[in-house]
Amino acid sequence: MSILKDVSLSRRGLLTGAAATGLAAALHPYSVLASDGTAHIRLMETTDLHVHVFPYDYYGDRPVDTAGLARTATLIRQIRDEATNSVLVDNGDFLQGNPMGDFVAYERGLREGDVHPVIKGMNVLNFDAATLGNHEFNYGLDFMMKVLSGAKFPVVCANLVKGTTLAGNARQDSLFLKPYVILDRQVTDGAGNSHPLRIGFIGFVPPQIMSWDRRHLEGSANTRDIVDAAKAFVPEMREQGCDLVVALSHSGIDAGSATDGMENASLHLAAVEGIDAVFTGHQHLVFPGPAYEGLPGVDSQKGTLFGKPAAMGGFWGSHLGVIDLMVERDGNGWRVANFMTEARPIYEKEGRTVTPLVDSQQDVLDAVREDHEATLAYVRRPVGKTSAPLHSYFALVADDPSVQIVSRAQIWYIEQMLKGTEWEGLPVLSAAAPFKAGGRGGPDYYTDVPVGDVAIRNVADLYLYPNTVRAVAIKGSTVKDWLERSAGIFLQVEPGKADQPLISPDFPSYNFDVIDGITYEIDLTQPSKFDPKGDLVNPEASRIVNLAFNGAPLDPDQTFVVATNNYRAGGGGNFPGITDDVVVFVGPDTNRDVLVRYIVDQGTINPSADANWTFRPVTGATVLFETGPGGAEHAASVKGVRIEPAGDGADGFAQYRITL
């Protein structure tokens, strides 16, 4: 029983580093407890790799210890050594997310017989199955299918439908991929006897891809609700003799009521009869773990969703999701008798110190080295110069140079594109959000480009996603609501109170749009009009004050063209009034390409922020926020706010104070 106690301590984080890794590698309790007719099966998951094979930050052009499938590979091989029976799967979002993905998709392409570098790495590790994530569609269906053709493992998805209509029952849908795969395995029980076992893996993608990648999917594809598809296909899997059914759900955990087309449906998916375990992802978090503590139906310590074992393995290879099953013979089949779950990390962190727990696997690095070197040459190519630093350390609290330069490029482009159209001559504004602003990415996850050459890696750093440019024509009243939605990132502030928290942890930075071409203040004493999901909660609230265009109060009935991207114009972020019928321009170019063209056209850019938005003064109030330690050298130059250091923040961040 002491072995069980020690492993339990390791899972709860009371044993860490070499002690935990060494203990786990030596022994797993289920391997000890398995007997005649019972067997230990280890299920392993990678998720949200986003092309991170090498432990390398292409934006910062430096090695890292916190990412990379080559590092996760060491955990995979350790875990395979810990159990006689194991299966390895990927849970989606492997194809896009760093410059290597863009280099292959846009610069080099895939010729006949070429294998995508992330697939090369996965093939080396002998993945058993995978599903799709939403970012698999960012480069189009044809490119995605070419990539999948190089995989030496099946890729499944039960709710991605060909054509524009859905059948009455999901089993009648015409699918792009097989909905599930059934693996016939021989498992060894605790007595050393071999038995056949059929384990099925069924995959799901968020239905929101139809909005997020409409330009690639409209007219060619449709999606079915995740739970609806599961209820149709899981019984079929059981009919075909599956002993175990595991869901590969590229969908997060939301404890709200189940709704049709739910983005984060893994909790409700777990409730589907016949599913034994769930691998989840999409939210770039870790499960089991404190991120989901207190949610109804979720046991964040034991790692269960409605009592079913579940795991989420972080992102970029930071963790390996592991579900250990003790299965026992049940007539001619098997059933789950007990389970343990964990998200095993490749590093540990104390303050700002990161300690790697594993080294890279050389054969994974070797498989992708040529692609890695080609990517480095690609991202180091200069396209222009900047006369001022480009950084995003204070992008959530003040007008920011990294956001400003994106907006300037978007306005420059849209004004050209609208020439000769009915929209020519209308005032053009631009909406842009900071993508690299710390958060889950950590204290180094910020744009930081010094004065001098601007390379492609810097442009990719400024604009992370391969979005395409769009423009909408909206009234001034909708412009104000757009800003009210963005201002939901801030917590409400009381006058006369010191050191209040400023930033809502539930609000992603990519939904904090700054609109250039107008000026405005944000009144933090007012409640937010919209909640973090964009739902209207305080109809009478008004945080946006002194909103002006050309120095005069903005006319709520005046029409403006706003440059944005396909994600926002397609409904991403649930911004009020931004629907298909207000889109007036759909560009063939990515926002990133427009930014490159703008820098080339200008030769030298001057990205200094103009403080077109600020906080309205609040008597006697100060607020606290966190940013990366690299912001220290830029704090004094921030315009429009009074910022001062306020000590160390959590997890390696630096804390700052604003006097309102």
C-alpha positions in Angstrom: 0.0 0.0 0.0 3.0 2.3 0.4 3.5 2.3 -3.4 -0.1 3.5 -3.9 0.5 6.3 -1.3 3.7 7.4 -3.0 2.2 7.6 -6.5 -0.8 9.4 -5.1 1.5 12.0 -3.7 3.2 12.3 -7.0 -0.1 12.9 -8.9 -1.1 15.6 -6.4 2.1 17.5 -6.9 3.6 16.7 -3.5 6.5 15.0 -5.1 8.0 16.8 -8.0 10.9 16.9 -10.4 13.3 14.0 -10.4 11.6 12.3 -7.4 8.2 12.1 -9.2 9.6 11.3 -12.6 11.9 8.5 -11.2 9.1 7.0 -9.1 6.6 7.0 -12.0 9.2 5.5 -14.4 9.9 2.7 -11.9 6.4 1.6 -11.1 2.7 2.3 -11.6 0.3 0.9 -9.0 -2.0 -0.6 -11.6 0.9 -2.7 -13.0 1.4 -4.1 -9.4 -2.3 -4.7 -8.7 -3.2 -6.2 -12.1 -4.0 -9.9 -11.8 -5.5 -12.8 -13.8 -8.3 -11.2 -15.9 -7.3 -7.6 -15.1 -5.0 -5.4 -17.1 -3.5 -2.0 -17.0 -3.8 0.2 -20.1 -2.1 3.6 -20.5 -3.8 6.1 -22.8 -1.6 9.1 -23.7 -2.7 12.4 -25.4 -0.9 15.3 -27.0 -3.1 18.3 -27.8 -2.7 21.8 -29.3 0.8 21.2 -30.5 0.5 24.0 -33.1 3.5 22.8 -35.0 5.8 22.9 -32.0 8.1 20.0 -32.8 11.4 21.6 -31.9 11.7 23.2 -28.4 12.2 26.5 -30.2 10.5 29.9 -30.1 10.7 31.1 -33.7 9.4 34.5 -32.8 12.0 35.1 -30.2 14.6 33.1 -32.3 15.8 31.1 -29.2 15.5 27.6 -27.7 12.9 27.1 -25.0 12.3 24.5 -22.3 8.6 24.8 -22.2 7.4 23.5 -25.6 8.1 20.9 -28.3 6.9 17.4 -29.2 10.6 16.4 -29.2 10.5 17.0 -25.4 7.0 15.4 -24.9 8.4 12.4 -26.8 10.6 11.6 -23.8 7.5 11.4 -21.6 5.8 9.2 -24.2 8.6 6.7 -24.2 8.9 6.8 -20.4 5.2 6.0 -20.1 5.4 3.2 -22.7 8.1 1.7 -20.5 5.9 1.9 -17.4 3.1 -0.3 -18.8 2.8 -3.4 -21.0 -0.3 -1.9 -22.8 -0.3 1.7 -24.1 -2.0 3.8 -26.8 -0.9 7.3 -28.1 -3.3 9.8 -29.7 -3.3 13.5 -30.7 -6.3 15.7 -30.0 -6.0 18.3 -32.7 -4.6 21.7 -33.5 -1.3 20.4 -34.8 -1.2 22.1 -38.2 -1.0 25.9 -37.5 0.4 28.1 -34.8 4.0 29.0 -35.4 6.1 30.2 -38.3 7.0 26.6 -39.4 3.4 26.1 -40.1 3.1 29.3 -42.2 6.4 28.6 -44.0 5.2 25.2 -45.2 1.7 26.4 -46.1 2.6 29.7 -47.8 6.3 29.7 -48.8 7.3 26.2 -49.6 4.1 24.3 -50.1 3.6 20.5 -50.1 4.6 18.6 -53.2 3.4 15.1 -54.1 4.9 12.8 -51.5 6.0 15.5 -49.1 5.2 14.9 -45.4 4.5 17.9 -43.2 7.1 18.4 -40.5 4.6 18.0 -37.6 3.4 14.7 -39.2 7.0 13.6 -39.5 7.5 14.0 -35.8 4.3 12.2 -35.0 5.1 9.4 -37.4 8.4 8.8 -35.6 6.5 8.4 -32.4 4.0 5.9 -33.8 0.8 7.7 -32.9 -2.2 5.4 -33.0 -4.9 7.9 -33.9 -5.7 11.6 -34.0 -8.6 14.0 -34.5 -8.9 17.5 -36.0 -8.8 20.8 -34.2 -10.2 24.1 -35.4 -6.8 25.4 -36.6 -6.4 22.5 -39.0 -8.7 24.4 -41.4 -6.7 27.7 -41.4 -4.9 26.9 -44.7 -7.9 25.4 -46.4 -9.4 21.9 -46.9 -7.1 20.9 -49.8 -4.0 21.7 -47.8 -5.3 19.9 -44.7 -6.1 16.7 -46.7 -2.6 16.8 -48.3 -1.1 17.0 -44.8 -3.3 14.1 -43.5 -2.3 11.9 -46.4 1.2 11.8 -44.9 0.1 10.5 -41.6 0.9 6.8 -40.8 -2.1 6.8 -38.3 -5.8 7.3 -38.8 -7.3 10.7 -38.3 -11.0 10.7 -37.4 -13.8 13.3 -37.0 -17.4 12.4 -36.4 -19.0 15.9 -36.9 -17.3 17.4 -40.0 -19.8 16.9 -42.8 -19.4 17.2 -46.6 -21.8 19.6 -48.3 -24.0 22.2 -46.8 -26.8 20.2 -45.3 -27.1 17.7 -42.4 -28.9 14.3 -42.6 -31.6 13.6 -40.1 -29.3 11.2 -38.2 -25.6 11.7 -37.9 -25.0 8.1 -39.2 -26.4 9.2 -42.6 -24.0 12.2 -42.8 -21.4 12.2 -45.6 -18.2 12.8 -43.7 -14.7 14.0 -44.8 -13.0 11.5 -42.5 -14.0 8.3 -40.7 -16.0 9.2 -37.6 -14.0 6.7 -35.5 -11.4 4.0 -35.6 -11.4 0.7 -33.8 -8.0 -0.7 -32.8 -7.7 -4.4 -32.2 -5.1 -5.0 -29.6 -3.7 -7.8 -27.6 -3.4 -6.8 -23.9 -1.4 -8.6 -21.3 -3.1 -9.1 -17.9 -1.4 -9.2 -14.5 -0.9 -13.0 -14.8 1.0 -12.6 -18.1 -1.9 -13.9 -20.2 -2.7 -12.2 -23.6 -6.3 -11.3 -24.5 -7.9 -9.5 -27.4 -9.3 -6.0 -26.7 -11.1 -3.6 -29.1 -10.7 0.0 -28.3 -12.4 2.7 -30.3 -11.5 6.4 -30.7 -14.1 8.9 -31.9 -13.1 12.5 -32.8 -14.8 15.9 -32.6 -14.1 19.4 -33.8 -15.8 22.7 -32.5 -18.7 23.6 -34.8 -17.5 27.2 -34.7 -15.0 26.4 -37.5 -17.9 27.3 -39.8 -17.5 30.9 -38.6 -13.8 31.0 -37.9 -12.8 29.6 -41.3 -15.9 30.4 -43.3 -13.8 31.5 -46.3 -12.4 27.9 -46.6 -15.5 26.0 -45.6 -18.6 27.8 -46.8 -20.3 25.8 -49.6 -18.1 22.8 -49.0 -18.6 21.7 -45.4 -20.9 21.8 -42.4 -20.7 20.7 -38.8 -22.9 18.8 -36.5 -23.3 19.3 -32.7 -20.6 17.3 -30.9 -23.0 15.6 -28.4 -25.5 14.9 -31.2 -22.8 13.2 -33.3 -21.6 11.2 -30.3 -25.1 9.9 -29.4 -25.3 8.5 -33.0 -21.9 6.9 -33.4 -21.0 5.6 -29.9 -23.8 3.0 -30.0 -22.6 2.0 -33.4 -19.1 1.5 -32.0 -20.5 -0.7 -29.3 -22.5 -2.7 -31.9 -19.1 -3.3 -33.6 -17.7 -4.9 -30.5 -15.8 -2.0 -28.9 -14.8 -3.0 -25.4 -13.7 0.6 -24.6 -14.7 3.9 -26.2 -12.5 7.0 -25.9 -13.6 10.4 -27.1 -10.9 12.7 -28.7 -12.6 16.0 -28.1 -11.0 19.1 -29.5 -13.3 21.0 -27.3 -12.9 22.5 -23.8 -14.8 22.1 -20.5 -17.8 24.4 -19.9 -20.1 23.7 -17.0 -22.9 25.7 -18.4 -26.1 24.1 -19.7 -25.7 22.1 -22.9 -26.6 24.0 -26.0 -26.7 23.0 -29.6 -23.4 23.8 -31.4 -21.6 24.3 -28.1 -17.9 25.1 -28.5 -16.6 23.7 -25.2 -18.7 20.5 -25.0 -16.4 18.0 -23.4 -18.2 17.9 -20.0 -21.6 17.1 -21.7 -19.8 14.7 -24.1 -18.6 12.7 -21.1 -22.2 12.1 -20.1 -23.0 10.3 -23.3 -23.7 6.6 -22.5 -21.1 4.3 -23.8 -18.1 6.7 -23.6 -15.5 5.4 -21.1 -12.9 8.2 -21.2 -12.5 11.7 -22.7 -9.4 13.5 -23.9 -10.1 17.2 -24.1 -8.2 20.3 -25.3 -8.7 23.5 -27.2 -8.6 25.7 -24.2 -4.8 25.4 -23.7 -5.2 24.5 -20.0 -4.3 21.5 -17.9 -6.7 18.9 -16.6 -6.8 17.5 -13.9 -5.8 20.8 -12.3 -7.0 23.9 -10.5 -8.2 25.7 -13.6 -11.5 23.9 -13.4 -11.9 23.7 -9.7 -15.4 24.1 -8.4 -17.3 23.5 -11.6 -20.4 21.3 -11.3 -19.9 17.9 -12.8 -16.1 18.3 -12.7 -13.7 16.8 -10.2 -10.5 18.8 -10.9 -8.4 16.7 -8.5 -9.4 13.2 -9.5 -9.7 14.3 -13.2 -13.3 13.3 -14.0 -16.1 14.8 -16.1 -19.5 13.5 -14.8 -17.5 10.6 -13.2 -15.6 9.6 -16.4 -11.8 9.9 -16.5 -10.6 12.8 -18.6 -7.3 14.6 -19.3 -6.1 17.8 -21.1 -2.4 18.0 -21.9 -1.8 21.7 -22.0 -0.5 23.1 -25.3 2.6 23.2 -27.5 3.7 19.9 -26.0 3.9 21.3 -22.5 2.2 18.3 -20.9 1.2 14.8 -21.8 -2.4 13.9 -20.9 -2.4 10.4 -19.4 -5.4 8.2 -18.5 -4.5 5.0 -16.7 -7.3 2.4 -16.9 -7.5 -0.8 -14.8 -9.8 -3.0 -16.9 -11.2 -6.4 -16.0 -12.8 -9.1 -18.0 -16.6 -8.8 -18.2 -17.9 -12.0 -19.9 -16.3 -11.9 -23.4 -15.3 -8.3 -23.1 -13.8 -5.7 -20.8 -15.0 -3.0 -18.5 -13.2 -0.2 -16.6 -12.7 -1.2 -13.0 -10.6 1.8 -11.9 -8.7 4.7 -13.3 -6.2 7.5 -12.6 -5.6 10.6 -14.7 -2.8 13.2 -14.9 -1.3 15.9 -17.1 2.5 15.1 -16.9 4.7 18.2 -17.6 7.9 18.5 -19.5 9.1 21.3 -17.1 8.5 22.7 -13.7 8.5 26.4 -12.8 9.2 28.3 -9.6 8.9 32.1 -10.0 10.7 33.0 -13.1 12.9 29.9 -13.1 12.0 27.1 -15.5 13.6 23.7 -15.0 13.3 21.2 -17.8 12.3 17.7 -16.6 13.2 15.9 -19.8 15.5 16.2 -22.8 14.5 16.1 -26.4 14.4 12.8 -28.3 17.1 12.9 -31.0 15.2 11.0 -33.7 12.3 13.4 -33.5 14.6 16.4 -33.9 16.4 14.6 -36.8 13.1 14.0 -38.6 12.3 17.7 -38.7 15.8 19.3 -38.7 15.7 20.3 -42.4 12.3 21.9 -42.0 13.5 23.7 -38.8 16.6 25.1 -40.5 14.5 26.3 -43.5 12.1 28.0 -41.1 14.9 29.8 -39.4 16.1 31.2 -42.7 12.6 32.2 -43.6 11.8 34.1 -40.3 15.2 35.9 -40.2 14.6 37.5 -43.6 14.4 41.3 -43.2 11.5 43.3 -44.8 12.1 46.8 -43.4 13.2 48.9 -40.4 11.5 50.4 -37.3 12.6 53.7 -35.8 11.0 52.9 -32.4 10.7 49.7 -30.3 7.7 47.4 -31.1 6.5 45.8 -27.9 3.2 44.6 -26.4 4.0 44.7 -22.6 1.4 47.3 -21.9 -1.0 46.6 -24.7 -3.9 45.8 -22.3 -3.6 49.1 -20.3 -2.5 51.7 -22.8 -2.4 52.5 -26.5 0.3 50.3 -27.8 2.9 50.3 -30.7 2.4 46.7 -31.6 -1.3 47.2 -32.1 -0.9 50.6 -33.6 1.2 49.4 -36.5 -1.3 46.6 -37.4 -4.1 49.2 -37.5 -2.0 51.6 -39.7 -1.4 48.8 -42.1 -5.0 47.7 -42.2 -6.2 51.3 -42.9 -3.6 51.7 -45.6 -4.7 48.6 -47.3 -8.5 49.1 -47.0 -8.4 52.6 -48.3 -6.7 51.3 -51.4 -9.2 48.4 -51.8 -12.2 50.6 -51.5 -11.2 53.0 -54.3 -13.8 52.9 -57.0 -16.4 51.3 -54.8 -19.5 52.8 -53.2 -17.7 52.8 -49.9 -14.9 55.1 -51.2 -14.7 58.3 -49.2 -16.2 56.9 -46.0 -14.0 57.3 -42.9 -11.9 54.2 -42.4 -11.2 53.0 -38.8 -9.3 49.9 -37.8 -9.8 47.3 -35.1 -6.9 45.3 -33.9 -6.1 43.3 -30.7 -2.9 42.3 -28.9 -2.3 38.6 -29.5 0.9 38.2 -27.5 0.0 39.7 -24.1 1.2 37.2 -21.5 -1.7 35.3 -20.0 -1.4 31.5 -20.4 1.6 32.0 -22.7 3.6 33.1 -19.7 5.8 36.1 -18.8 7.9 35.9 -22.0 4.8 35.8 -24.3 5.1 39.3 -25.6 6.1 41.1 -28.7 9.5 42.8 -28.3 11.2 44.1 -31.4 14.1 46.5 -30.9 14.9 49.5 -33.1 16.4 48.4 -36.5 15.6 45.6 -38.9 12.2 44.1 -39.0 12.2 40.5 -40.1 9.4 38.2 -41.1 9.6 36.6 -37.7 8.8 40.0 -36.2 5.8 40.4 -38.4 4.6 36.9 -37.5 5.2 37.9 -33.9 3.0 41.0 -34.3 0.2 39.0 -36.0 0.1 35.4 -34.9 -2.8 34.1 -36.9 -3.2 33.6 -40.7 -6.4 35.7 -40.7 -7.6 37.5 -43.8 -8.6 41.1 -44.0 -12.2 42.1 -44.0 -14.0 45.3 -43.6 -17.5 46.1 -42.2 -19.7 49.2 -42.7 -21.4 50.1 -39.4 -23.0 53.1 -37.7 -21.3 55.0 -34.9 -23.6 53.4 -32.4 -22.2 50.0 -33.3 -18.6 51.3 -33.1 -19.4 52.3 -29.5 -20.8 48.9 -28.7 -17.8 47.3 -30.3 -15.7 49.2 -27.8 -18.0 48.4 -24.9 -17.6 44.7 -25.7 -13.8 45.1 -25.7 -13.8 47.1 -22.4 -15.2 44.0 -20.7 -11.6 42.9 -20.2 -11.4 45.4 -17.2 -12.8 44.8 -13.8 -14.9 47.5 -12.2 -13.0 50.0 -10.0 -14.1 51.8 -6.9 -13.1 55.4 -6.3 -10.8 56.0 -3.4 -9.6 52.4 -3.2 -6.0 51.5 -3.6 -4.4 48.6 -5.6 -7.5 47.0 -7.1 -7.1 44.3 -9.7 -7.6 45.6 -13.3 -7.7 42.7 -15.8 -10.3 40.0 -15.8 -8.6 36.6 -16.0 -11.6 35.2 -18.0 -11.2 37.6 -20.9 -8.8 36.6 -23.7 -6.6 39.4 -25.0 -7.5 38.6 -28.6 -11.0 40.0 -27.9 -9.6 43.3 -26.6 -10.0 45.3 -29.8 -8.5 48.8 -29.9 -10.2 51.0 -32.6 -7.9 53.5 -34.3 -9.1 56.6 -36.1 -11.2 57.8 -33.1 -10.4 58.9 -29.6 -12.1 57.7 -26.4 -11.8 57.1 -22.7 -12.9 54.1 -20.6 -14.7 54.7 -17.4 -13.7 51.9 -15.1 -16.2 52.9 -12.4 -19.0 51.6 -14.6 -20.0 47.9 -14.8 -19.3 46.2 -18.1 -22.1 46.2 -20.6 -21.2 42.7 -21.8 -19.9 39.6 -20.0 -16.6 37.9 -21.1 -18.5 35.8 -23.6 -20.1 38.9 -25.2 -23.6 38.4 -23.8 -25.4 41.6 -22.8 -25.7 41.8 -19.0 -26.0 45.6 -18.2 -27.9 47.2 -21.0 -27.7 50.7 -19.5 -24.0 50.6 -18.7 -21.6 52.9 -20.6 -17.9 52.6 -20.0 -17.0 54.3 -23.3 -17.0 58.1 -22.7 -15.8 61.2 -24.6 -15.9 59.2 -27.9 -14.9 61.5 -30.7 -14.1 61.5 -34.4 -12.0 64.3 -35.9 -12.2 66.1 -32.5 -16.0 66.2 -32.4 -18.4 63.9 -30.6 -18.9 60.8 -32.7 -22.3 60.8 -34.4 -24.1 57.5 -33.6 -25.8 57.6 -37.0 -22.7 58.2 -39.1 -21.4 55.3 -41.2 -17.8 54.1 -40.8 -15.9 51.4 -42.5 -13.9 49.4 -40.0 -11.0 47.2 -41.1 -10.7 43.9 -39.2 -10.2 40.2 -39.9 -12.3 37.2 -41.0 -12.5 35.9 -37.4 -14.1 39.1 -36.0 -16.2 39.8 -39.1 -17.4 36.2 -39.1 -18.8 36.5 -35.6 -15.7 35.5 -33.6 -15.8 36.9 -30.1 -19.6 37.6 -30.3 -19.3 41.3 -30.9 -22.6 43.2 -31.1 -23.8 44.1 -34.6 -21.0 42.4 -36.4 -22.7 40.0 -38.8 -22.5 38.9 -42.4 -24.8 41.6 -43.7 -22.4 44.4 -42.6 -19.3 43.0 -44.4 -18.4 45.2 -47.4 -15.0 43.8 -48.3 -13.6 40.3 -48.2 -9.9 40.4 -48.9 -7.8 37.6 -50.5 -4.8 38.7 -48.4 -3.9 37.7 -44.8 -3.5 40.5 -42.3 0.1 39.4 -41.8 0.8 39.8 -45.6 -0.7 43.2 -45.5 1.5 44.1 -42.6 4.6 42.9 -44.5 3.6 44.9 -47.6 3.0 48.0 -45.5 6.5 47.8 -43.9 8.1 47.2 -47.3 6.2 50.2 -48.7 7.2 52.5 -45.9 10.8 51.3 -45.7 11.1 52.6 -42.2 8.1 52.6 -39.8 7.5 54.7 -36.8 5.2 52.7 -34.6 4.9 55.1 -31.6 1.5 55.0 -30.0 -0.6 58.1 -30.1 -2.7 57.5 -27.0 -6.0 57.6 -28.8 -7.6 55.8 -25.9 -7.0 56.2 -22.1 -8.7 55.5 -18.8 -11.0 58.2 -17.4 -9.5 59.5 -14.1 -10.9 57.9 -10.9 -10.4 59.9 -7.8 -8.1 58.2 -5.2 -8.0 54.9 -7.0 -5.0 52.8 -8.1 -5.1 49.4 -10.0 -2.6 46.6 -10.4 -1.8 44.5 -13.4 0.9 42.0 -14.5 3.1 42.0 -17.5 6.4 40.4 -18.5 9.6 41.5 -16.8 10.9 42.7 -20.2 8.5 45.6 -19.9 10.7 47.4 -17.4 12.7 49.2 -20.0 9.6 50.5 -21.8 7.4 51.5 -18.8 8.5 55.1 -18.7 7.7 55.6 -22.4 4.0 54.5 -22.2 1.7 57.4 -23.1 -1.6 58.3 -21.5 -1.2 56.4 -18.1 0.9 56.8 -14.9 2.7 53.4 -14.5 5.0 52.4 -11.7 6.6 49.1 -10.6 4.7 47.3 -7.8 6.9 44.3 -7.1 6.9 40.7 -8.4 3.8 39.1 -9.8 2.9 35.4 -9.9 4.6 32.8 -12.0 7.5 35.0 -13.2 5.4 38.0 -14.1 6.1 41.6 -13.0 3.5 43.7 -11.2 2.7 47.3 -12.0 0.5 50.0 -10.5 -1.6 52.6 -12.4 -2.7 55.7 -10.6 -6.1 56.6 -12.2 
